[in-house]
Amino acid sequence: MDLCLIKVFLPLTEEQNIQQLLSSYPGLETESIFKSQQQLLVNILLKKERVETVVDDLKQKFPNLEDCQLLVLPAETRPSQTNVKLPKFSETDKDDRVDQQEVYTQISQGIRLDTTEISLVILSTVIAAIGLVQGSEVVIIGAMVIAPLLKPNMALAVATTFGDLSLAIKTIKVGLTEIVISLLLSILLGILVPVNLGMNEIAIRTSVNLSDVVLAFASGVAGAISLTVDEQKAVVGVMVSVALLPPLVVLGMLIGSQLWQPAIETAVLVSTNIVCLNLAAIATFWLRDVRPQQWWQKFQASKITGIATTFWLVILAILISVIFMFQINQA
């Protein structure tokens, strides 16, 4: 009897899908699924005449399969064990990092602009505006908790390190849309409820210095680490929102109140925070090896990461120069 061995390499997230597909094939000679920290290795031993059908089904079920991820080999002997599945790694054997593909999948599936995201942007903006006018740090923190500003920045960093231009474009669209919605609503609130620089929570966000750069970098690192380890995301989301939401709302309210000079400094603060968040996240993902593992994908991703990093660094250098000019004028 002529037999062939199909070897398939898949992300860990596809384990349930491949099991469902294998269960739909009655009478396979044998099958086995081996799991590592990075991927699944699926071995399927079957009669030669069934190979074409199974391969076609695999390619249809997993359209992103590359040729090097699906191999068909002649088999002259049968393995001694059937339906072998290695046990999962114990907690002591696991690395604390999440698999690269899992990070990518989590981000790419989570970045979207639906009614829920828009509602959270609107609610967090209104709550932040109330907290800023009332001078209530508690209310501002409440706005930070629900602000959905973590995902677009982290998703853009992931898209950069993976060299995924389509995800980057999608992320930029979502991120800019959320920023525009929050900014326009803040401008409207600034027209309806004019603010002044005597309001403490407003005033402290109308100046920018190097400590704000450090805060943004720390927030970006924290956000990136939260995606690569099994930690609670809420606290990190608050940290990232600290660097984005309140200054963004202040900027809109200052524009609505026609306070142009402080609005310019707040705009520099918002821009600096966005740049630093992305730079810090890119560096963190790179150091934690969250990037493609195949050499040709890694080469392409490295070029895109280099271009994006250079772009962010140039913008950051310009912004730091502007910050120094502000400080000199104040002195």
C-alpha positions as CSV (number, residue, x, y, z in Angstrom):
1,M,0.0,0.0,0.0
2,D,1.5,3.4,-1.1
3,L,1.4,5.9,1.7
4,C,2.4,9.6,2.0
5,L,3.2,11.8,4.9
6,I,1.8,15.3,5.0
7,K,3.6,17.7,7.4
8,V,1.9,21.0,8.2
9,F,3.3,23.8,10.3
10,L,0.7,26.1,11.8
11,P,0.4,28.8,14.5
12,L,-0.7,27.6,17.9
13,T,-4.0,29.5,17.5
14,E,-5.1,27.1,14.8
15,E,-5.0,24.0,17.0
16,Q,-8.8,23.8,17.3
17,N,-9.3,24.4,13.5
18,I,-6.9,21.6,12.5
19,Q,-8.4,19.2,15.0
20,Q,-11.9,19.9,13.5
21,L,-10.5,19.3,10.0
22,L,-8.8,16.1,10.9
23,S,-11.9,14.8,12.6
24,S,-13.8,15.2,9.4
25,Y,-11.6,12.6,7.6
26,P,-12.6,9.0,8.4
27,G,-10.1,6.2,8.1
28,L,-6.8,8.2,8.2
29,E,-3.8,5.9,8.6
30,T,-2.6,8.0,11.5
31,E,-2.3,11.6,12.6
32,S,-0.3,13.4,15.3
33,I,0.0,17.0,16.6
34,F,3.2,18.1,18.2
35,K,3.1,21.5,20.1
36,S,6.0,23.8,20.8
37,Q,6.0,27.3,22.2
38,Q,6.1,28.7,18.7
39,Q,3.9,26.5,16.5
40,L,2.1,23.2,15.8
41,L,3.6,20.4,13.7
42,V,0.8,18.2,12.3
43,N,1.7,14.9,10.7
44,I,-0.9,13.1,8.6
45,L,-0.2,9.6,7.2
46,L,-2.6,8.6,4.5
47,K,-3.0,6.7,1.3
48,K,-1.4,8.3,-1.8
49,E,-4.7,8.7,-3.6
50,R,-6.1,10.9,-0.8
51,V,-3.2,13.3,-0.7
52,E,-4.6,15.8,-3.3
53,T,-7.9,16.1,-1.6
54,V,-6.5,16.6,1.9
55,V,-3.9,19.2,0.6
56,D,-6.6,21.1,-1.2
57,D,-8.7,21.2,2.0
58,L,-5.7,22.4,4.1
59,K,-5.0,25.2,1.7
60,Q,-8.6,26.2,1.7
61,K,-8.9,26.1,5.5
62,F,-5.6,27.9,6.0
63,P,-5.1,30.2,3.0
64,N,-1.9,31.8,4.4
65,L,0.0,28.5,4.3
66,E,3.4,28.9,2.5
67,D,4.9,26.1,0.5
68,C,7.6,25.6,3.1
69,Q,4.8,25.1,5.7
70,L,3.1,22.2,4.0
71,L,5.3,19.3,2.9
72,V,4.2,16.0,1.2
73,L,6.7,13.1,1.6
74,P,6.6,9.5,0.6
75,A,6.3,7.0,3.5
76,E,7.5,3.4,3.4
77,T,6.7,2.5,7.0
78,R,3.9,3.2,9.4
79,P,4.5,4.8,12.8
80,S,3.9,2.6,15.8
81,Q,1.6,5.0,17.5
82,T,-1.6,6.5,16.3
83,N,-3.4,9.6,17.3
84,V,-0.4,10.8,19.3
85,K,-0.7,14.3,20.8
86,L,2.0,15.5,23.1
87,P,0.9,16.9,26.4
88,K,0.9,20.7,26.9
89,F,3.9,22.3,28.5
90,S,3.7,22.8,32.3
91,E,3.7,26.3,33.6
92,T,7.3,25.9,34.8
93,D,8.4,25.0,31.3
94,K,6.8,28.0,29.6
95,D,8.5,31.2,28.8
96,D,6.6,34.2,30.1
97,R,6.3,35.6,26.6
98,V,3.3,35.1,24.4
99,D,4.0,33.6,21.0
100,Q,4.9,36.1,18.2
101,Q,2.0,34.9,16.0
102,E,-0.4,35.1,19.0
103,V,0.6,38.7,19.6
104,Y,0.1,39.5,15.9
105,T,-3.3,37.7,15.8
106,Q,-4.5,39.3,19.0
107,I,-3.7,42.8,17.6
108,S,-4.9,42.3,14.1
109,Q,-8.2,40.9,15.2
110,G,-8.7,43.5,17.9
111,I,-8.1,46.6,15.8
112,R,-11.4,47.8,14.5
113,L,-13.7,50.8,14.5
114,D,-17.2,49.8,15.5
115,T,-20.0,51.3,17.5
116,T,-18.5,50.1,20.7
117,E,-15.2,51.7,20.1
118,I,-16.8,55.0,18.9
119,S,-19.0,55.0,22.0
120,L,-16.0,54.5,24.3
121,V,-14.2,57.4,22.6
122,I,-17.1,59.7,23.0
123,L,-17.8,58.7,26.6
124,S,-14.1,58.9,27.7
125,T,-13.8,62.3,26.0
126,V,-16.9,63.7,27.8
127,I,-15.9,62.3,31.1
128,A,-12.3,63.6,30.7
129,A,-13.7,67.1,29.9
130,I,-15.9,67.1,33.0
131,G,-12.9,66.0,35.1
132,L,-10.7,68.7,33.6
133,V,-13.3,71.5,34.2
134,Q,-14.0,70.3,37.7
135,G,-10.4,69.7,38.5
136,S,-11.2,66.2,39.6
137,E,-8.3,63.7,39.1
138,V,-10.7,60.8,40.0
139,V,-13.0,61.6,37.1
140,I,-10.0,62.0,34.7
141,I,-8.7,58.6,35.8
142,G,-12.2,57.2,35.1
143,A,-12.0,58.5,31.6
144,M,-8.5,57.0,31.2
145,V,-9.8,53.5,32.1
146,I,-12.4,53.4,29.3
147,A,-10.4,55.3,26.7
148,P,-9.6,52.8,23.8
149,L,-6.3,54.6,22.8
150,L,-4.0,51.7,23.7
151,K,-4.8,49.4,20.8
152,P,-4.2,51.7,17.8
153,N,-0.7,52.7,19.0
154,M,0.3,49.2,20.0
155,A,-1.1,47.8,16.7
156,L,0.9,50.3,14.7
157,A,4.0,49.2,16.5
158,V,3.2,45.5,15.8
159,A,2.5,46.2,12.2
160,T,5.8,48.0,11.9
161,T,7.9,45.2,13.5
162,F,6.1,42.6,11.4
163,G,6.4,44.7,8.2
164,D,2.6,44.4,7.6
165,L,1.7,47.5,5.6
166,S,-2.0,46.6,5.3
167,L,-2.4,46.3,9.1
168,A,-0.4,49.6,9.5
169,I,-2.8,51.4,7.1
170,K,-5.8,49.9,8.8
171,T,-4.4,50.9,12.2
172,I,-3.6,54.5,11.2
173,K,-7.1,54.9,9.8
174,V,-8.7,53.6,13.1
175,G,-6.3,55.6,15.3
176,L,-6.7,58.9,13.4
177,T,-10.5,58.5,13.3
178,E,-10.6,58.0,17.1
179,I,-8.3,61.1,17.6
180,V,-10.5,63.2,15.2
181,I,-13.7,62.2,17.0
182,S,-12.3,63.0,20.4
183,L,-10.7,66.3,19.2
184,L,-13.9,67.5,17.4
185,L,-16.1,66.7,20.4
186,S,-13.6,68.4,22.7
187,I,-13.7,71.6,20.5
188,L,-17.5,71.5,20.7
189,L,-17.3,71.2,24.5
190,G,-14.8,74.0,24.6
191,I,-17.2,76.2,22.7
192,L,-20.1,75.3,25.0
193,V,-18.1,75.5,28.3
194,P,-15.2,77.9,27.7
195,V,-12.1,77.0,29.8
196,N,-9.3,79.2,31.1
197,L,-5.7,78.7,32.3
198,G,-6.8,79.2,35.9
199,M,-8.1,75.6,35.9
200,N,-5.3,73.5,37.3
201,E,-5.9,70.3,35.3
202,I,-6.0,72.4,32.2
203,A,-3.0,74.5,33.0
204,I,-0.6,71.6,33.7
205,R,-1.3,70.3,30.2
206,T,-0.5,73.5,28.4
207,S,3.3,73.1,28.9
208,V,5.6,70.4,27.7
209,N,9.0,69.4,28.9
210,L,11.4,66.4,28.8
211,S,9.6,64.7,31.7
212,D,6.6,64.3,29.4
213,V,8.8,62.5,26.9
214,V,10.0,60.1,29.5
215,L,6.4,59.4,30.6
216,A,5.4,58.7,27.0
217,F,8.3,56.3,26.5
218,A,7.5,54.5,29.8
219,S,3.9,54.1,28.8
220,G,4.8,52.7,25.4
221,V,7.2,50.2,26.9
222,A,4.5,49.1,29.4
223,G,1.9,48.8,26.7
224,A,4.2,46.6,24.6
225,I,5.2,44.4,27.5
226,S,1.5,43.8,28.4
227,L,1.0,42.3,24.9
228,T,4.0,39.9,25.2
229,V,3.3,38.5,28.7
230,D,0.3,37.2,30.5
231,E,-0.5,40.3,32.5
232,Q,-3.7,42.3,33.2
233,K,-4.1,45.0,30.5
234,A,-6.3,47.5,32.4
235,V,-3.5,49.2,34.4
236,V,-1.3,49.5,31.3
237,G,-4.3,50.9,29.4
238,V,-4.6,53.6,32.0
239,M,-0.8,54.4,31.8
240,V,-1.1,54.9,28.0
241,S,-4.2,57.0,28.3
242,V,-2.4,59.2,30.7
243,A,-0.1,60.2,27.9
244,L,-2.8,60.7,25.3
245,L,-6.4,61.3,26.3
246,P,-6.2,64.3,28.8
247,P,-3.9,66.4,26.6
248,L,-6.0,65.6,23.5
249,V,-9.2,66.8,25.3
250,V,-7.4,69.8,26.6
251,L,-6.2,70.7,23.1
252,G,-9.7,70.5,21.7
253,M,-11.2,72.6,24.6
254,L,-8.5,75.3,24.2
255,I,-9.2,75.5,20.5
256,G,-12.9,75.8,21.2
257,S,-12.2,78.5,23.8
258,Q,-9.9,80.3,21.2
259,L,-6.8,80.1,23.5
260,W,-4.4,79.6,20.6
261,Q,-1.0,80.0,22.2
262,P,-1.5,77.4,25.0
263,A,-3.2,75.2,22.4
264,I,0.0,75.1,20.3
265,E,2.0,73.8,23.3
266,T,-0.6,71.2,24.0
267,A,-0.5,70.1,20.4
268,V,3.2,69.6,20.7
269,L,2.6,67.6,23.9
270,V,0.1,65.3,22.1
271,S,2.4,64.9,19.1
272,T,5.4,64.1,21.3
273,N,3.4,61.5,23.3
274,I,2.2,59.7,20.1
275,V,5.8,59.6,18.7
276,C,7.3,58.4,21.9
277,L,4.6,55.7,22.5
278,N,5.3,54.2,19.0
279,L,9.1,54.4,19.3
280,A,9.1,52.8,22.7
281,A,6.7,50.0,21.6
282,I,8.7,49.3,18.5
283,A,11.9,49.0,20.5
284,T,10.3,46.8,23.1
285,F,8.8,44.4,20.5
286,W,12.2,44.2,18.7
287,L,14.1,43.5,21.9
288,R,11.6,40.8,22.9
289,D,11.8,39.3,19.4
290,V,8.2,39.9,18.5
291,R,8.8,39.8,14.7
292,P,8.6,37.3,11.9
293,Q,10.9,34.3,12.3
294,Q,11.3,33.2,8.7
295,W,14.5,34.9,7.3
296,W,12.8,36.4,4.2
297,Q,10.0,37.8,6.2
298,K,12.4,39.1,8.8
299,F,14.5,40.9,6.1
300,Q,11.4,42.7,4.7
301,A,10.1,43.6,8.2
302,S,13.6,44.9,9.2
303,K,13.5,47.4,6.3
304,I,10.0,48.6,7.1
305,T,10.9,48.9,10.8
306,G,14.1,50.8,10.0
307,I,12.2,53.3,7.8
308,A,9.4,53.8,10.4
309,T,11.9,54.2,13.2
310,T,13.9,56.8,11.3
311,F,10.7,58.7,10.5
312,W,9.6,58.7,14.2
313,L,13.1,59.7,15.3
314,V,13.2,62.7,12.9
315,I,9.8,63.9,14.1
316,L,10.9,63.4,17.7
317,A,14.1,65.5,17.1
318,I,12.0,68.3,15.7
319,L,9.5,68.2,18.6
320,I,12.3,68.2,21.2
321,S,13.8,71.3,19.4
322,V,10.4,73.0,19.7
323,I,10.2,72.0,23.4
324,F,13.6,73.6,24.1
325,M,12.4,76.8,22.3
326,F,9.3,76.9,24.5
327,Q,11.5,76.5,27.6
328,I,13.9,79.2,26.5
329,N,11.0,81.6,25.9
330,Q,9.5,80.8,29.3
331,A,12.9,81.4,30.9
